[in-house]
Amino acid sequence: QVSLVESGGGSVQTGGSLRLSCAASTYTGSTFCMAWFRQVPGKEREGVAALYIRTGYTYYRDSVKGRFTISHDSAENTLFLQITSLEPEDTALYYCAAAYSSGCIDALLAPWTYGSWGQGTQVTVSS
């Protein structure tokens, strides 16, 4: 397993943009899937975007389609989440996660699919 460190969060106004980064401590060649999740206090952690690294297949939660873009730079061992048209409902602590089994593609946005997690980066959107 690898250590994951998120960055790039912040406070923005509605309609703004952010680019979140997730740096992996080691080579992620044994990683099959990576994803971004978010969580607000009192609610369950929800998956928003996932990537099957071997093929580049991406999958998004319906509420973020067209606004969120997940990508991966294998040379930098870094996962990204480009977020545009931010809404107050996007306010949350955002986590990145990594999965080490090819079966991850069957449940890309399920938290139990992932074995490594970062500490999170806060995104706050004001109206």
C-alpha positions in Angstrom: 0.0 0.0 0.0 1.0 3.6 -0.6 0.7 6.8 1.4 -1.5 9.4 -0.1 -1.4 13.1 0.5 -4.1 15.5 -0.8 -3.7 19.2 -1.5 -5.3 22.0 -3.4 -8.4 22.5 -1.3 -9.6 26.0 -0.3 -12.4 28.5 0.0 -14.0 29.7 -3.2 -17.2 31.4 -4.3 -20.0 29.7 -6.3 -18.9 29.1 -9.8 -15.2 29.0 -9.0 -12.7 26.3 -9.8 -10.2 24.2 -7.9 -7.6 21.6 -8.8 -7.1 18.9 -6.1 -3.9 16.8 -6.1 -3.1 13.5 -4.5 0.5 12.6 -4.3 1.4 8.9 -3.8 4.5 8.1 -1.8 5.7 5.3 -4.0 5.3 4.0 -7.5 1.6 3.1 -8.1 2.2 0.4 -10.7 0.3 -2.1 -8.5 -2.7 0.2 -8.2 -5.7 -0.7 -10.3 -8.1 2.1 -9.3 -7.9 5.5 -7.8 -10.8 7.7 -6.8 -11.9 10.9 -5.1 -14.5 10.8 -2.3 -16.0 13.5 -0.2 -17.6 13.7 3.2 -19.5 16.3 5.2 -20.1 15.9 9.0 -23.0 13.6 9.8 -23.1 12.1 6.3 -21.6 9.0 4.7 -18.5 9.3 2.6 -19.5 9.4 -1.1 -17.5 8.7 -4.2 -17.5 11.4 -6.8 -15.0 10.3 -9.4 -12.9 7.2 -10.1 -10.3 6.0 -12.6 -9.3 2.5 -13.7 -5.7 3.2 -14.3 -4.8 0.3 -16.6 -7.3 1.6 -19.3 -8.0 5.2 -18.3 -11.7 4.4 -17.9 -13.3 7.1 -15.7 -16.6 7.1 -13.8 -18.4 10.0 -12.1 -21.2 10.5 -9.7 -24.2 11.9 -11.6 -24.3 15.2 -9.6 -20.7 16.1 -10.7 -20.7 15.0 -14.3 -19.5 17.7 -16.6 -18.0 19.7 -13.7 -15.4 17.2 -12.2 -12.5 15.7 -14.2 -10.3 13.0 -12.7 -6.9 12.3 -14.2 -3.6 10.6 -13.3 0.0 11.4 -14.0 1.9 8.2 -13.7 5.3 9.9 -14.0 4.5 12.0 -11.0 2.5 9.3 -9.1 -0.2 11.9 -8.7 -4.0 11.9 -9.0 -5.8 15.0 -9.9 -9.4 16.3 -9.6 -10.2 19.4 -11.6 -13.4 20.9 -10.3 -15.3 23.7 -12.1 -18.6 25.5 -11.6 -18.4 24.8 -7.9 -21.7 24.9 -5.9 -22.2 25.2 -2.1 -23.3 21.6 -2.1 -19.8 20.6 -3.1 -18.5 21.8 0.3 -16.8 18.8 1.9 -13.6 17.2 3.0 -12.2 15.5 -0.2 -10.2 12.3 0.1 -8.3 10.3 -2.5 -8.1 6.6 -2.3 -6.3 3.7 -4.0 -7.4 0.1 -4.7 -5.1 -2.9 -5.4 -7.4 -5.4 -7.0 -8.7 -5.5 -10.6 -12.1 -6.2 -9.1 -12.3 -2.5 -8.1 -13.8 -1.8 -11.5 -17.0 -3.4 -10.4 -17.6 -0.9 -7.6 -15.6 2.2 -8.5 -17.4 4.6 -6.1 -17.8 2.2 -3.2 -15.6 3.1 -0.2 -15.0 -0.6 0.7 -13.2 -1.1 -2.7 -10.3 1.0 -1.5 -7.5 0.1 0.8 -5.5 3.3 1.1 -6.8 6.7 2.0 -5.3 10.2 2.4 -6.1 12.6 5.2 -8.3 14.8 3.1 -8.3 18.4 1.8 -11.2 20.8 2.7 -13.2 22.4 -0.1 -15.6 25.2 1.0 -17.9 26.9 -1.5 -19.7 30.1 -0.4 -22.8 31.5 -2.2 
